[in-house]
Amino acid sequence: MTTRAPRMIVLCVLAAGFGSWPVAAGQIGGEANAFNGYTLETPLAEYPALKPLETWHGDFVNDIGVYENPGETLTLNDVPIQKIRYRFADGLLESIQLSYQGRDNRDKLLHWLEEQYGKVPAPERRMTRMVLWYGRQMTISLIYDTYSKSGWVWFASPTLFNQVNRNRNDMPD
């Protein structure tokens, strides 16, 4: 497998963000810990439709695996999601990564995420590269790379995410 620099940069920024929360980040209301029927920290066995893409072993987490649900499609606020990846750490759902294209789609996703998980302060809303929502059981990152015009939405378990990213800083395409 090849390591892709943009993915590594995104994950390094995310890992740094999870360790020290920006003051302007949005707060997730309630105890949200799920997205689209997938609950963070749920065992892989609960999702038999998922198929493995890649697995590896790490120092802080024994087994890490990235999965997909073949044929799965998703549209959020008229934004077609290009790829959906599920990452498991020691058999528990650690994060969900959605990939999208285009600045207009980033803005539509920002609006949708604010409706679902809470408004972010005005300075944070205007940020192009990354907007964060955080809660005790789930953190959401909306990321956009102006150079490639690609973006990602991450739904992650803060506890498992930090453990996994001590090991590896990329996910497959």
matplotlib code that plots the C-alpha trace (Angstrom):
import matplotlib.pyplot as plt

x = [0.0, 1.2, 1.1, -0.5, 0.8, -2.6, -4.2, -1.3, -1.6, -5.4, -5.0, -2.1, -4.2, -7.1, -5.0, -3.6, -7.1, -8.4, -5.6, -6.3, -9.7, -10.0, -12.0, -14.3, -15.3, -18.9, -20.3, -22.4, -25.6, -26.7, -24.8, -24.5, -22.3, -23.8, -24.1, -26.4, -27.1, -23.5, -22.7, -19.1, -17.4, -19.8, -18.2, -17.5, -19.7, -22.7, -22.1, -21.8, -22.2, -18.9, -16.0, -12.3, -10.1, -7.0, -5.8, -2.6, -1.2, 0.0, 1.7, -1.2, -4.0, -3.5, -5.7, -6.8, -9.0, -10.6, -13.9, -16.6, -20.1, -20.0, -22.7, -23.5, -24.6, -25.3, -26.4, -26.5, -28.2, -27.9, -24.2, -23.3, -20.8, -18.1, -16.7, -17.6, -14.9, -15.3, -12.2, -12.2, -9.7, -9.5, -12.8, -14.7, -15.9, -13.4, -14.4, -16.4, -14.9, -17.1, -15.4, -16.8, -15.8, -16.2, -16.4, -20.2, -20.6, -18.5, -20.9, -23.9, -22.4, -21.5, -25.2, -26.4, -24.0, -25.0, -28.7, -27.9, -25.2, -25.3, -24.2, -20.5, -19.4, -19.2, -15.3, -15.3, -18.1, -15.9, -12.9, -12.5, -10.0, -11.5, -14.6, -14.9, -17.8, -17.0, -18.7, -17.7, -18.5, -18.1, -16.1, -17.0, -14.5, -15.5, -12.3, -11.8, -8.5, -8.7, -5.8, -7.4, -11.0, -11.5, -13.1, -13.9, -16.3, -15.0, -17.3, -14.9, -14.7, -12.2, -10.8, -10.2, -9.2, -6.3, -5.2, -5.2, -3.4, -0.4, 0.1, -0.8, -1.7, -3.6, -6.6, -6.8, -8.6]
y = [0.0, 3.5, 6.3, 9.4, 12.7, 14.6, 11.8, 12.0, 15.7, 15.5, 12.9, 14.7, 17.9, 15.9, 14.1, 17.5, 18.9, 16.0, 16.6, 20.4, 21.6, 25.0, 27.5, 28.2, 24.5, 23.6, 21.6, 18.5, 18.5, 15.4, 12.2, 11.7, 8.7, 7.4, 8.2, 6.7, 3.6, 3.0, 3.5, 4.3, 1.7, -1.0, -4.4, -5.2, -8.4, -6.1, -5.0, -8.2, -6.4, -4.6, -6.0, -5.4, -3.1, -3.1, -4.3, -3.8, -4.1, -1.3, -0.5, 0.9, -0.9, -4.6, -4.8, -1.9, -2.4, -0.3, -1.6, -0.6, -1.6, -2.5, -0.8, 1.6, 5.1, 8.2, 11.7, 14.4, 17.8, 17.1, 16.2, 12.9, 11.1, 9.5, 7.0, 5.8, 4.1, 2.5, 2.1, -0.4, -0.6, -3.9, -4.8, -1.6, 1.1, 3.9, 6.3, 6.8, 8.8, 10.3, 11.7, 14.5, 16.9, 20.7, 23.9, 24.2, 20.7, 21.6, 24.5, 22.3, 19.8, 22.5, 23.6, 20.0, 19.3, 22.4, 21.4, 17.9, 18.6, 22.3, 25.6, 26.6, 30.1, 32.6, 32.6, 28.8, 28.8, 30.9, 28.6, 26.7, 24.0, 22.5, 22.9, 20.8, 19.7, 17.8, 15.8, 13.3, 10.3, 11.7, 14.2, 15.5, 17.1, 18.8, 19.1, 20.7, 20.9, 23.9, 22.6, 19.3, 20.5, 17.3, 17.0, 14.6, 14.4, 12.3, 10.9, 9.6, 8.2, 10.5, 7.8, 5.2, 7.8, 8.9, 5.3, 4.4, 7.5, 6.9, 4.0, 5.2, 8.4, 7.3, 5.5, 3.9, 5.6]
z = [0.0, -0.8, 1.8, 0.4, 1.7, 1.7, 3.8, 6.3, 6.6, 7.2, 9.9, 11.6, 11.7, 13.1, 15.7, 16.8, 16.9, 19.1, 21.6, 22.0, 21.2, 19.5, 21.5, 18.6, 17.9, 18.0, 20.9, 20.0, 21.9, 23.9, 23.8, 20.1, 19.1, 15.9, 12.2, 9.6, 11.7, 12.7, 16.4, 17.4, 19.6, 18.4, 17.6, 13.9, 14.3, 14.4, 10.8, 8.7, 5.4, 5.8, 3.8, 4.6, 2.6, 4.7, 8.1, 10.1, 13.6, 15.8, 19.1, 21.0, 19.2, 18.2, 15.2, 13.0, 9.9, 7.3, 5.8, 3.3, 2.6, -1.1, -3.1, -0.3, -1.5, 0.5, -0.2, 2.5, 1.7, -2.0, -1.7, -3.2, -0.9, -3.1, -0.6, 2.9, 5.0, 8.4, 10.6, 13.5, 16.4, 18.1, 16.6, 17.7, 15.3, 15.7, 12.9, 9.7, 6.9, 4.1, 1.0, -1.2, -3.9, -4.3, -2.3, -2.8, -1.4, 1.6, 2.3, 1.9, 4.3, 6.8, 6.8, 7.2, 10.0, 11.9, 11.6, 12.9, 15.6, 16.5, 15.2, 15.3, 16.2, 13.3, 13.0, 12.8, 10.2, 7.9, 8.1, 4.8, 5.8, 8.9, 11.1, 14.3, 16.5, 19.7, 22.3, 24.9, 22.7, 19.2, 17.4, 13.9, 11.5, 8.2, 6.2, 2.8, 0.7, -1.5, -3.7, -4.6, -4.1, -2.1, 1.3, 4.1, 7.0, 10.0, 12.7, 15.3, 18.8, 20.5, 22.7, 19.9, 17.4, 19.5, 20.1, 16.4, 15.2, 17.4, 14.9, 11.5, 9.7, 6.5, 5.2, 1.8, -1.1]

ax = plt.figure().add_subplot(projection="3d")
ax.plot(x, y, z, "-o")
ax.set_aspect("equal")
plt.show()
